[in-house]
Amino acid sequence: LEDKIALRQTLGYLPQSFGVYPKMSAEDLLLYFARLKGITNKKEREEIVQTALEITNLWEVRKKNVKGYSGGMKQRFGIAQL
């Protein structure tokens, strides 16, 4: 616990259920979250979001509203959040 910043960068938390904007696509939400987290470069933001969606196997449904996702897909979306 000496390097608290490094620890925070590696820890994550995924609750059983979490609120999202149901009428937004996963891609739009992740791009929005990336901007909130200070990723100002558009190309970098798009690359990070694409990678997150590919890793979580959500790339093919990236344009679909999150409310239409299954429970497992919503959890993977939670993992994809930056």
N, C-alpha and C positions, 0 to 999 in steps of 0.2 A: 504493500500500500504506500510505498514511498513515492511513486510516480502516479499521482491521481489522474492526471490528464491522459496518460497512456492507458490506464485502467478504464477510464470512461470511453475511450475510443474503441475498446475491444468488447465491452459489455453491451448487451442489448436486453430488451424486455418486450415480450409479446404476450399481452393479456388474452384470455380466452375469447373475449369479444371486445371490439374497439369501434369507436365511431369513425365513419368516413362520410364523404359527401356522395350519397348514393347515385346522384344523377351525373356524375363525372366519370370519365373513363379512367382506367388505371394509369394509362400513360399521362394524361393531363394532370391527375393527382400527383404522380411522382415528379413531374416537371415543376409543379407548384411547390411541393415540399422541398425540392432541391433549391429553388429560388429563396424560399424562407430560410434555408440553412446557409445561404450566402454564396452559392455557386452562381456567379454572375455571368460567366462566359456561356453563351447559348450552346455552342458546339460541344463544349465539355459537359454541360448539363444533359444534352441529348444523348451523348455517348454513355454517360453514367447510367441514365435511366434505361437505355436499351440493354446494357449489360445486366442490370438488375432484373429486368423482365425476362431476359434469356435464361439467366441462371435459375430463376424460379419457375421456368416453363410457362410463363404468361405472355410471351411475345405474340403468339397467334391470337390472343384475345385482348390485346392491349387497348383496342378501341371500344370494347364493350364496357357498359356501365358496371361499376363495382357491385351495385345492388343485385345484378343478375348472376354474380359468381356463387359457386357452391361454397360450403363451409371451408373445405380444404383450400380452395382457390383464394378465399379471403385471408386465410392464414398465410398462404404463400405471398399474397400481396403485402401483408403486414411485415413479413420478412424482407420483402423487396424495398421497403421504405428505407431511405438513406440514413 
